[in-house]
Amino acid sequence: MPADEAMLTAALDYAVASAAGVGLADLGRPSACDGWTVADALAHLTRSLRCVATSLASGAVPPVPSPRTGPVTARTLRRDLGRAAAALASAATEVRGRRAVAVDGLPLPCHRLLVVGALEAAVHGWDANRARPVPDDLAVRLLAALPSVLDRGTRRGMFAEPVALPPGHPPGVRLLAALGRDDRR
């Protein structure tokens, strides 16, 4: 399995496991994303994973689907996330021969889209269940891949500004800080 695909698989596994720890009472509590609840973070993650999966399968990035309306249950959110993660994992294995996906008519290397999916899964998995830290081995791989998909120009609107940390924090905390979250324990 290629390295980016393995990183994506680890991130998807982490997100699904994090969501498994979310219950009905957790859905309305604030997530680490300003203005979002845990339910919002899980729903956003599911839409993002579906969008990445569709992009890989079709060769072009579709519009991000609108949020679901109506009552939401923890079970529904977990089920939908699991299905989106499985679809993305499947699409990632089928894309090995393709080099790029069209984004607004411009090519985006597929490996970057796998990194985006892995970042979304890891970070929003943590947003939804902060009691479950991002595994250090996954965080090290994501930190190394981060510059390939996120710079000053692409950060705006995607992630908050980085949180400054003194030296000595584990990789998971450094990853979250790089993406605007503070998980100093």
N, C-alpha and C positions, 0 to 999 in steps of 0.2 A: 504494500500500500504506500503510495507517495506521501511525503512528509506533510504537505498541506492537507491532504485528505485525512491523514491520521490525526492531525491537530483538530480538524473540524469534527471528526468522530468523537474525540475526547471532550470537546466543548459541548457538543450536542448531548452526550451522556451526562455531563455535569448539569446542564440546564434542565433536562428531564428529571434527574434525581433531585435537584433543588425544588422544582415544582411539586414533586411528590410530597414534600414537606409542608406544602401550603394548604391550609384548610379554609373553610368558609369564613371563620372569624378573622382570618388574615387578609381577605380580599380588599377590605375598605381601608386598611392602614396605609399610611404613606410609604411609597417606595423611595429609593435613593434618587430617583429622577424627580426634579422639582415639578410639583403639580400633578404627579401621577400616583395612583394607588397601586398596590400589588397587582390587582386585577388588570389595571391599565398596562403595567409592565409586561405581564404574561401575554395579554392580547396583542400588544405591539410586537413582542418577540415572535409570536406565532405568525403574524402577518409578514414580518421581515423574513422569517425562514421560508415561508411559502413563496415570497417574491424572489428570493435567491434561488430556490429550487426551480421555479418557473423560468427564470433567466438562464440557468444552466441548461435546462431541457430544451428551450426554444431558441437560444442564441441571442435573445434580446431582452432587456429589462422591461417588464410591464409596469403599468402604473401600480403603485402600492394600493391594495384593496382598502376600502373604507372600513372603519371599525364596526364591529358587530353591534347591533342594537338589541335591546330587550334584556331580560334577566340573565344573569351569568352565575354559574355555580363553579365551585373549585373543581369538581369532577369534569365538567365540560371544558374548562380552561386547560386542565392537565391532559385530557384526551386530545384536544385540538393541538396542543403543543407537541405531544408525542407523535401525532400523525404528520405534522409539519416537519419535525425532526427526521422522521423516517423517509419522507419524500425528499428532503435535502440530501440525506445520506445516500439514497439511491441515485439521485441526479448527479452527485459528485462522482460516483463510480462510473457512470455512463459518459462523463465528459472528458475522460482521460485523453482522447484524441483531439479534442477541440482546443484551440489556442486562445480564443477570445470570444467575448460576448459584446454585442452592440449596446452602448449606452448613449442615447441621443445621437445615434449614427456613428459614434466613435468607438473603436475597439478598446475593451477593458480585458486584460489577460484573465483567464479563468481562475488562475491561482489566486489572484487578488480577490475575486469574488468569494472563493473558499475562505480566505482570511477574514473578509467582512462577515461572513456567516458565523465563523468561529468566534469572532469578537462579540457579535450580537448575542450569541448563545451564552457565552461565559459571563459577560457583563450584565445582561438583563436577567440571567439566571440568578446572579448574586443580588441584583436589585430586588427581585421577588422574594428571596430567602437569604437574608444577610447572615443568618446563623450558620450557613454552609459556605466556608471560605473557598475561593477559587484554588484548586490544587496547584502547588508550586511548580510541578513539571509542566502543566498546561500554561500557567502564567509566564514561565520563562520562554516558551515557544511563541506565545502571543506578543510578549514584549519585543522579541526579536523581529517579528513580522509587522508590528505596528507601523513603522516608518514607510512600509510599502503601500499603505492605504490611507494614512492619516497624516496630514501636514496642516499648517496654518490655514491654507485655503480650503481644505475639505473638512476641517474640524467644526467650523461654525455651523450651527444647526444640527450637528450630529452628536457632539459631546461637549460637556462643559470644559472650561479651561483646566489645565492640569493643577493638581494640588501639590504644593511644595512639601517634600518630606525630607527630614534629616536622614543621613545614611543609616543603614542597618536594618531596614524593614524587609520582610520576606517578599518574594516575587509577586504573590497574589495581591498584597497591599500596594506594591509599586505599580502593578498593572491598573488597579482601580484608580490610584492617584493620577496616573497618566491620562485617564479618561474622565477626570473631574470628580472622582468619588473619594471620600475619606473613610478608610476602614482601619484606622490605627487602633490596635487593641493593646 
